[in-house]
Amino acid sequence: MNRKVVSFISCWLAVLLSPPPGAHADEFRTPSISAMRVEWRAVLDQLRQEMSARPAIASNFTFAGQRRVPATDPRATPALVQLNAVTSPLFPGIARSPIPVLLPFDPASYLDARQSGAPDSLSVVRYQADFRPADIFHAGASGYDAVFSLDPGAGDGMPPRTFAKPVEVQISGSILVYDLADRLGGKGEPVKTLAAQFPDIRRFIREGYVRYAFTRFGIPYVVSIQCLDSTPRPKRLACREAYPVAERFLKALHIAGGQPSRSRSDIASDIAERPAAASADFTYRPSGDIIAGSGGHRQQSGHADFTVYSQIRFPLEKAPAFAHSQSFARRKAGATVDVYPWQDNFCEARSFEVGQCTSGFGHQGQDVRPGACPADSKEGCDPKQQGVVAVRDSIVIRSPQQQAATLQINTRTEHIRFRYMHMNPAAMDADGLLNGRRVSEGEKIGVVSNYLDHPNGTSRHLHFDVQVFTRDGWLWVNPYTTLVSAYERLIRGRGRGREIGPEPGPAAAVAHALPDDVVHRIDTQEGGGN
């Protein structure tokens, strides 16, 4: 590549990473979000076709919409109201979805069996292509998310697999799509066996998941399975092993519910609100400014992102708190030095795929440490009981024994996830921090800990990250600016983003954090060395 080309690319990247026109260097922006429009007439046409395949129950549905009522009035789509009534006991809240809910559940066969006198105790698995009852189903004002599992050996015609655990399949559909500057977005290969059912479907492996993305009724949907992009391992599913499971799931999709709502408008990026008063001491390095030498091979830098993806409550209960690397940070007497300014570590060298980082791999989130108990504390401060709280009113996505807890927001203006790591799984299980639990903003959900596959597996800190829904599914975005903004609200003061040169990173730490090869990188995707 000649120098002119390199110069052009450098200038182009500088334009992309510079603050938007009219914004100062210290201003933060809200995300840009596109709103989709649902083709409800096509939804009703397909639902009529699916019900007509079972003549005994087809007459139970009314498809002639009543006129002189708004399109969002349930009376305009009586067949969907009837369908929601049938499926809501299995998928609570399904009518809240403003988009058609596609699930591996056959309502026509289910109703036909019930009308024929099948016992109520007959397992729903029979009508779900052998997938177990949903591990989680959550519908809200932006769309829905669901997780189903296929047990080892279940499903006629499935190839033999070495993987012994149930395979979890996720599906998400959303009326809101976050507009990311995504260099990897939209890629993938066609899937011939599914082309007739989903003409635009594409399959690709991204950020540790094999994903099938398609558009139906004007809405983007993504089906995904976490997997290892290499040969099968005893404790990890290979992506090629996941293909037939995902395709079984996709072939079984039917309209299970949903209801039209008021049309949406695109949400333009704007200047994010911040405290007017200046903080006396809070300072932070700019987004993208990671410790020198910590960004992987070829000395890559971080990913500058000045977006406040959501107005959240800061995830630690109290100030002070310190956002710093836990793998490359300066240490004193065996402990990390907790001082301002904060520093971004979203794209630090890790073995996890992160599409927004230049190397394609990164940390996925931000490490945050609570401050030490003050010497004159009168509140009985216990350094091992410093609280972690919910950043918003949300629903929990977490199975028993998992070390990660995810909180999901699904409103008219947001479809976003926040993941917490390193709290003790046994404590979270005991507290009932499990799939489907609703938590309130500021509610204590745990304490800062050091769990990483086992107690004392990492330093004592909270790993916090953010995912947003895109046409490629759920993708990690840099949470650093979102956390800076949240911390400013916690301390009621605006920090100073100091233009400080990068510090040299300890060579030993860099060598320790870098993977030996790509297979090792993806193989440790679930390990959470965050």
CORMO-V829131 format. One record per helix or strand of 3 or more residues. SS is the DSSP state (helix for helix, strand for strand). FROM is the first residue (numbers start at 1). LEN is the number of residues. If there is no record, write none. Layout:
SS;FROM;LEN, SS;FROM;LEN
This chain:
helix;3;15, strand;33;3, helix;40;13, helix;55;4, helix;74;14, helix;94;3, strand;101;3, helix;107;9, helix;124;4, strand;136;4, strand;143;8, strand;167;8, strand;176;3, helix;192;3, strand;202;5, strand;209;8, strand;219;8, helix;239;13, strand;254;4, strand;278;8, helix;297;3, strand;321;3, strand;366;5, strand;387;3, strand;394;4, strand;404;7, strand;415;7, helix;425;6, strand;444;4, strand;461;10, strand;473;5, helix;480;12, strand;494;5, helix;507;7, helix;518;6
